[in-house]
């Protein structure tokens, strides 16, 4: 299973407070609050943009999401509280 497929699966199982779009290099993963694929990723409540290496590090715990954000490796647009809740979802 690819990293993107793992993330998609984790997001589908999570109970999110809003819709999320994660832009990883050239891939876009977008889900609504029920974990279903979001038809229009640009309408997401929170959008994260990062490279595959950073996402992989966040998932395996070797990169702290807050450090990634403050270093510029992770960019967040929209509802910051949703982004913060994603940290625990992605580490599961």
C-alpha atoms as a printed R data frame, in Angstrom:
   type eleno elety resid chain resno       x      y      z
1  ATOM     1    CA   UNK     A     1   0.000  0.000  0.000
2  ATOM     2    CA   UNK     A     2   1.394  3.381 -0.987
3  ATOM     3    CA   UNK     A     3   1.783  6.253  1.467
4  ATOM     4    CA   UNK     A     4  -1.065  8.108 -0.240
5  ATOM     5    CA   UNK     A     5  -3.343  5.064  0.098
6  ATOM     6    CA   UNK     A     6  -2.465  4.771  3.801
7  ATOM     7    CA   UNK     A     7  -3.297  8.445  4.354
8  ATOM     8    CA   UNK     A     8  -6.562  8.126  2.433
9  ATOM     9    CA   UNK     A     9  -7.494  5.121  4.578
10 ATOM    10    CA   UNK     A    10  -6.632  6.917  7.845
11 ATOM    11    CA   UNK     A    11  -8.693  9.946  6.832
12 ATOM    12    CA   UNK     A    12 -11.659  7.780  5.871
13 ATOM    13    CA   UNK     A    13 -11.608  6.085  9.287
14 ATOM    14    CA   UNK     A    14 -11.221  9.329 11.249
15 ATOM    15    CA   UNK     A    15 -14.019 11.509 12.496
16 ATOM    16    CA   UNK     A    16 -12.941 14.918 11.238
17 ATOM    17    CA   UNK     A    17 -14.309 18.284 12.336
18 ATOM    18    CA   UNK     A    18 -14.176 19.543  8.752
19 ATOM    19    CA   UNK     A    19 -13.160 18.651  5.236
20 ATOM    20    CA   UNK     A    20  -9.466 18.245  4.473
21 ATOM    21    CA   UNK     A    21  -7.257 18.390  1.409
22 ATOM    22    CA   UNK     A    22  -3.659 17.192  1.583
23 ATOM    23    CA   UNK     A    23  -1.446 18.157 -1.349
24 ATOM    24    CA   UNK     A    24   1.560 15.843 -1.495
25 ATOM    25    CA   UNK     A    25   3.878 16.651 -4.384
26 ATOM    26    CA   UNK     A    26   1.621 15.965 -7.404
27 ATOM    27    CA   UNK     A    27  -1.050 14.022 -5.492
28 ATOM    28    CA   UNK     A    28  -4.147 15.439 -3.872
29 ATOM    29    CA   UNK     A    29  -6.031 13.606 -1.111
30 ATOM    30    CA   UNK     A    30  -9.326 15.267 -0.171
31 ATOM    31    CA   UNK     A    31 -12.072 14.003  2.140
32 ATOM    32    CA   UNK     A    32 -15.183 15.429  3.766
33 ATOM    33    CA   UNK     A    33 -16.139 15.091  7.448
34 ATOM    34    CA   UNK     A    34 -17.409 11.531  6.842
35 ATOM    35    CA   UNK     A    35 -14.152 10.448  5.220
36 ATOM    36    CA   UNK     A    36 -15.687 10.328  1.748
37 ATOM    37    CA   UNK     A    37 -13.776 11.634 -1.236
38 ATOM    38    CA   UNK     A    38 -14.338 15.350 -1.641
39 ATOM    39    CA   UNK     A    39 -15.558 16.231 -5.147
40 ATOM    40    CA   UNK     A    40 -14.096 19.743 -5.052
41 ATOM    41    CA   UNK     A    41 -10.763 19.787 -3.135
42 ATOM    42    CA   UNK     A    42 -10.631 23.585 -3.376
43 ATOM    43    CA   UNK     A    43 -13.673 23.746 -1.070
44 ATOM    44    CA   UNK     A    44 -11.893 21.964  1.814
45 ATOM    45    CA   UNK     A    45 -12.017 23.628  5.227
46 ATOM    46    CA   UNK     A    46  -8.305 22.957  5.685
47 ATOM    47    CA   UNK     A    47  -5.577 22.394  3.100
48 ATOM    48    CA   UNK     A    48  -2.131 21.026  3.896
49 ATOM    49    CA   UNK     A    49   0.698 21.194  1.371
50 ATOM    50    CA   UNK     A    50   3.916 19.264  1.866
51 ATOM    51    CA   UNK     A    51   6.308 16.908  0.143
52 ATOM    52    CA   UNK     A    52   6.208 13.121  0.402
53 ATOM    53    CA   UNK     A    53   9.310 12.985  2.615
54 ATOM    54    CA   UNK     A    54   7.775 15.345  5.188
55 ATOM    55    CA   UNK     A    55   4.464 13.476  5.188
56 ATOM    56    CA   UNK     A    56   6.237 10.158  5.608
57 ATOM    57    CA   UNK     A    57   8.202 11.579  8.548
58 ATOM    58    CA   UNK     A    58   5.048 12.877 10.210
59 ATOM    59    CA   UNK     A    59   3.356  9.499  9.793
60 ATOM    60    CA   UNK     A    60   6.307  7.501 11.175
61 ATOM    61    CA   UNK     A    61   6.882 10.006 13.988
62 ATOM    62    CA   UNK     A    62  10.365 11.139 12.954
63 ATOM    63    CA   UNK     A    63   9.123 14.649 12.072
64 ATOM    64    CA   UNK     A    64   7.062 16.764 14.448
65 ATOM    65    CA   UNK     A    65   4.212 18.455 12.549
66 ATOM    66    CA   UNK     A    66   4.676 21.733 14.441
67 ATOM    67    CA   UNK     A    67   8.380 21.814 13.543
68 ATOM    68    CA   UNK     A    68   7.489 21.061  9.920
69 ATOM    69    CA   UNK     A    69   5.022 23.945  9.943
70 ATOM    70    CA   UNK     A    70   7.407 26.455 11.514
71 ATOM    71    CA   UNK     A    71  10.258 25.417  9.199
72 ATOM    72    CA   UNK     A    72   8.045 25.916  6.135
73 ATOM    73    CA   UNK     A    73   8.027 22.226  5.134
74 ATOM    74    CA   UNK     A    74   4.300 22.089  5.888
75 ATOM    75    CA   UNK     A    75   1.973 24.815  4.704
76 ATOM    76    CA   UNK     A    76  -1.539 25.113  6.117
77 ATOM    77    CA   UNK     A    77  -4.440 27.113  4.720
78 ATOM    78    CA   UNK     A    78  -7.811 27.352  6.385
79 ATOM    79    CA   UNK     A    79  -8.954 26.023  9.744
80 ATOM    80    CA   UNK     A    80  -5.880 25.477 11.926
81 ATOM    81    CA   UNK     A    81  -7.811 23.432 14.511
82 ATOM    82    CA   UNK     A    82  -8.552 20.786 11.870
83 ATOM    83    CA   UNK     A    83  -4.879 20.695 10.925
84 ATOM    84    CA   UNK     A    84  -3.906 20.195 14.558
85 ATOM    85    CA   UNK     A    85  -6.354 17.309 14.956
86 ATOM    86    CA   UNK     A    86  -4.852 15.647 11.884
87 ATOM    87    CA   UNK     A    87  -1.570 15.159 13.694
88 ATOM    88    CA   UNK     A    88  -3.007 12.408 15.879
89 ATOM    89    CA   UNK     A    89  -4.941 10.878 12.981
90 ATOM    90    CA   UNK     A    90  -1.859 10.577 10.777
91 ATOM    91    CA   UNK     A    91   0.285  9.056 13.544
92 ATOM    92    CA   UNK     A    92  -2.155  6.187 14.219
